[in-house]
Amino acid sequence: QVQLVESGGGLVQPGGSLRLSCAASGITFSIYQMGWYRQAPGKQRELVATITSRGRTNYVDSVKGRFTISRDNGKKTLYLQMNSLKPEDTAVYYCNAELTPRRYWGQGTQVTVSS
């Protein structure tokens, strides 16, 4: 059974930082492309960042220079370091594992950026 369990969300003031984690089980983590997506209220889910099995990263323009995606294959864990957070980063953040045609999602973790 595949499980992706996110953690690390919470309430933070603008300009603050959070680190999200996604612990994976039931998959050969190292061969999957991993990613973070987010969904704000009333909006569609959008890509935030991805990292390939070889460590190549990709970011949506709005988070470039502020967020860093990384992975630890030994721990089967995906990370998202989020710095300089803005109110518009408020959303539920989802972990994604993809190895075509397989695609799995976590349950999400809430990030709220507010003063």
Beta strands, then each sheet from edge to edge (+ up, - down):
strand 1: 3-7
strand 2: 10-12
strand 3: 18-25
strand 4: 33-39
strand 5: 46-51
strand 6: 57-59
strand 7: 67-72
strand 8: 77-82
strand 9: 91-99
strand 10: 102-105
strand 11: 109-113
sheet 1: 1+ 3- 8+ 7-
sheet 2: 2+ 11+ 9- 4+ 5- 6+
sheet 3: 2+ 11+ 9- 10+
end
